[in-house]
Amino acid sequence: MDYADDPDHDHDEDFASFEENLKRGEPFVVLTDSAPSEDHEHSQEEKKRTALWMKKHKAELRKLVLAMVIVEPSAAKRLAFKAFGVAFAKFWGYPMMLASSHDEAMAIARKLLSDHAGSTAA
């Protein structure tokens, strides 16, 4: 997932990719190394579109997305994101987790998927 603020960034592509993952019907973890920018203000249209999309897919999101793991090397920025995590989880229905490296993010994702597979097999 990409949180690029570029004017030519295609959010339709982001939603389409997300929907493709949801259609698979298998649990997954979202990994990103482009954390949401604190100073990026979404337009009213973007906010409405995101809220409507989220509402439409709410049950699938809660069932299939185990977490979003953000790779953020800066300890200070990771600490700042922790406060945002509560609101994020409330809105999206899955937790936001933080990792200092891509390797750590992959380890978190593997553990979440393994724990989920173990809990559904029991």
C-alpha positions in Angstrom: 0.0 0.0 0.0 1.2 3.5 -0.8 0.3 6.7 1.0 1.9 8.9 -1.7 0.5 12.5 -1.6 1.5 13.1 -5.2 -1.2 14.8 -7.3 -0.9 12.1 -9.9 -1.2 9.2 -7.4 -4.0 6.9 -8.4 -6.1 6.1 -5.4 -8.4 4.0 -7.7 -5.5 1.6 -8.1 -5.1 1.4 -4.3 -8.7 0.5 -3.8 -8.7 -2.0 -6.7 -5.6 -3.7 -5.2 -7.2 -3.8 -1.8 -10.4 -5.3 -3.3 -8.4 -8.0 -5.1 -6.9 -9.1 -1.8 -10.3 -9.1 -0.2 -11.8 -11.2 -3.0 -9.3 -13.9 -2.4 -11.0 -14.6 0.9 -7.8 -15.3 2.7 -6.5 -13.4 5.7 -3.6 -11.0 4.9 -1.4 -8.2 6.4 -1.0 -4.9 4.7 2.7 -3.8 4.6 3.7 -0.2 3.7 6.9 1.8 4.0 5.1 5.1 3.1 3.4 6.1 6.3 0.5 8.6 6.2 1.7 12.1 6.2 0.6 14.3 9.2 0.4 17.4 7.0 -1.6 15.9 4.1 -5.2 17.1 4.2 -7.7 14.9 2.3 -10.3 16.7 0.3 -13.9 16.3 1.4 -14.5 14.1 -1.7 -11.5 11.8 -0.7 -12.8 11.5 2.9 -16.3 10.7 1.7 -15.1 8.2 -0.9 -12.8 6.4 1.6 -15.6 6.3 4.2 -18.1 4.9 1.8 -15.6 2.3 0.5 -14.7 1.3 4.1 -18.4 1.0 5.0 -19.1 -1.2 2.0 -16.2 -3.5 2.9 -16.3 -3.3 6.7 -17.1 -6.9 7.4 -14.4 -8.2 5.0 -11.9 -5.8 6.4 -12.5 -6.9 10.0 -12.4 -10.6 9.0 -9.5 -10.7 6.5 -7.1 -7.9 7.3 -5.1 -8.9 10.4 -3.1 -5.6 10.6 -1.3 -2.9 8.7 2.4 -2.8 9.4 4.1 0.5 8.7 7.9 0.4 8.2 9.3 3.5 9.9 13.0 3.6 10.7 12.7 6.7 13.0 11.9 5.8 16.6 10.5 9.3 17.2 8.1 8.9 14.3 7.1 5.4 15.4 6.3 6.8 18.8 4.2 9.6 17.3 2.2 7.0 15.2 1.3 5.0 18.3 -1.3 7.6 19.3 -2.8 7.6 15.9 -3.1 3.8 16.0 -6.2 3.8 18.2 -8.2 6.0 15.9 -6.9 4.0 12.9 -8.1 0.7 14.4 -11.5 2.2 15.3 -12.0 3.4 11.7 -10.6 0.6 9.7 -11.4 -2.3 12.0 -7.9 -3.7 12.2 -4.8 -2.6 14.1 -1.9 -0.5 12.9 1.5 -1.9 13.9 5.0 -0.4 13.5 8.3 -1.9 12.5 11.7 -0.3 12.3 12.7 -2.3 9.2 11.3 -4.4 6.3 12.7 -7.5 7.9 10.9 -6.8 11.2 7.7 -6.0 9.3 7.9 -9.3 7.5 8.5 -11.1 10.8 5.4 -9.4 12.3 3.3 -10.4 9.3 4.4 -14.0 9.3 3.6 -14.3 13.1 0.2 -12.7 12.6 -0.6 -15.1 9.7 0.8 -18.1 11.6 -1.1 -17.3 14.8 -4.3 -16.7 12.8 -3.9 -20.1 11.0 -3.3 -21.8 14.3 -6.4 -20.2 15.9 -8.7 -21.2 13.0 -7.3 -24.8 12.9 -8.1 -25.4 16.6 
